[in-house]
Amino acid sequence: MLSLEANFHREDHSHIEIAMALDTQVKGGTKPLELAERLSKSSAWVYNYLRLMDLLPELQEKMHPSTPPRELLRFVIALKIAQLPKEKQMAAYRFVTEGDHSLPERAHEVTKYVESNTTTRQKGRPHDAKKRLERFVSRARGEMLLFGDMSTEKFNRAMQSLSEKDRTAMQAGLADLQDKLSKLIVRFGEFMQVE
């Protein structure tokens, strides 16, 4: 872990190298939230990099900076493709690398491709929903613990560094999150009563 922390802030690491280093730490027993804290990153950042490990090895290689620009698999697109089952990933990669689209256009196209190729899969495989729910609860709980344990002084400094507009937007986002979490808790409680 110390070598990861010491070498982490060098700027010449590729996305896949970061993902592999994080994956090694997780497989060694370090929790993703602990990695986030030690590296001064969000848990979402850590989980996004770990998601890259769901890519086919051939696609992981396409993320290396020495890959020709036309074949290079960009981070934002790789995250989308990693959501697909492995047997559909290469087709998705080919889909987004064909043609002369800009990066935002390709990201939009891969989003549509992933959505059209995962809807039936998620309906047909309930364990995918289970896995997503478990990840959500784990990440949300971790983030809540991280912020819940933050000292008042540190929280106030963080809030003071934001503009009034950003604080207002954050407050609205938290209210929306509270509403959605309340609904999820009610649905969970209703389910538990049925069981």
N, C-alpha and C positions, 0 to 999 in steps of 0.2 A: 504494500500500500504506500509506503514511503517513497519508493521509486516512482510510482504513478503520480503522486502529489508533486514530487520534485521536477519531473519531466513534463508535467501536464501543460504548463503555461508556455512551452515552446510553441511557435506558430507553424511549424512544418509538419504537424501530424495531419494525416488524412482523416476523413470522417470514419472510415472503416477501421483505421488503426485505433482511434479513440474507442469505437464500439468494441473491438476485440479486447482492449485493455480493461474496459469496464466489465465485460463479460467474464474475463479471467478472475477479476475481483469477486464478482457475484458467485461464480462457481467455487471460489475459495471460501465462501461463507460471509462475505461482507454484504450487508443489506443495501439495496439501491438508495434508500433514504440517507444512510450513513455516507455513502459515496457523494451524494448531492451536497451534504453538509460540509464534508471535508474539502470538496472541490469548489465550494461557494457557487454551486449551480442549483437550479430548481430540480425537483424530482421529475418533472415532465421532461426536462433536458436529458436526464439520465435514462429514463424509460424510452425516449425517442431513439437514443443511441443504441440501447439494448435491442430495440425492435429491428435494427439493421441485421442482427444476427439471425433473423428469420428469413433472410434472403438466401437464394441459392448461392453456393460458393462462386459460380461463374459471374453472378451479378455483383457479388461483393468485390470481385476483382475489377469490375467495370467502374468502381468508385475511386480507384487509385488515380492520383493526379497525372500520371504518365499516360493514361488512356487517351487516345485521340479525341478531340473535342466532340466530334459527331457521335462517338460511342460512349462518352462519359456519362455515367449514371449520377445525376445530381441528387443531393441529399433529400430535398423536398419530394422528388419523384420516387426515390428509393423508399422513403417512409410509406408512401401510398402502395407501392408494389409489394412491400413486405406484409401487407395486410392480406394478400391473396394466398391461397394454397400454393405450395411449391410448384405443382404441375401447371399452374396458370401464370407463373411469374415471368417466364421467358417470353411468352406471347405478349404480355403487357409491356415488357421492355421493348420488344420489336415494334409494337404499336406506337409507342411514344418516340422512338428514334427514327421512324420513317417520316419522310416529308421535311419541309423547311419551316417548322414552327418555332416561335420564340419560346423561351423558358416558361413564361407565364401561360402561354397557350398550351404547351406540353403538359404543364402541371394540371391545367383545367381538363385536358383530354384524358389524362391518366386517372383523374378523380372520377370522371364519368365512366371510364372503363372499369375501374375497381368497383364502383357502385353497381354497375350492371352485371358484374361477375361475382358479387358476394351476397346479393339479396336472397337468392334462393338457397345459397349455402347456409346462411344464418338461420333461415326458416327451417331448413331440413336438419340442422345439427344443433340441438339445444345446448350441447356442452360449450359451443362457441359463445353463446349468450352468458352461460355460467362463468366462463373464463373472463369475459369482458366485465361482468359485474364484480367478480372477485378482484380484478385489477383496479377497477374504479374505486371500490371500497378501500382497498389497501392504499392507493395513492392519495385519495381524499383524506383518509385517516392520518396518513403520514404528514401531509401538508398541514392539516389542522394541528397536529402535535407540534410540528415545527414552529408554527406561528403562535400557538397557545403557550408555548414555553418561552417565547420571546419576552424579554424584559420590557416594561412600560417605556423606559428610557429609549431603548433601541427601536421599539415600535414608533414612538413619537418622532424620533429622528428620521425614520424611513418615511413617515407620512409628511413631515415637513419638507422633504426633498421633492415631493410631488407638487405639481401645479394644482390650483383649485379645481380646474377642469378635470384633471386626472383623478383627484380625490372624489369628486362628485360621480364620475363614471365608475370608480371602484365601489363606491357605496351602492350605486344602482345595481352593479353586477353582483355584489354580495346579497342584496335583497332578493334578486332573482334566483340566485343560488339557494338561498334559504327557503324560498317558496318551492323550488324543485326538489330539494332534499326533504322538505316536509311531506310533499306528495309521495316521494319514494318510500319514506318511512311508513306512511299510512298504507301504501300498497303492500309493503313487506309485512306489516302487522295483520292486514286482512288475510294475506296468504297463510301466515302462521296459524291463524284461527281456523282456517279451512282444513289444514293438515291436522 
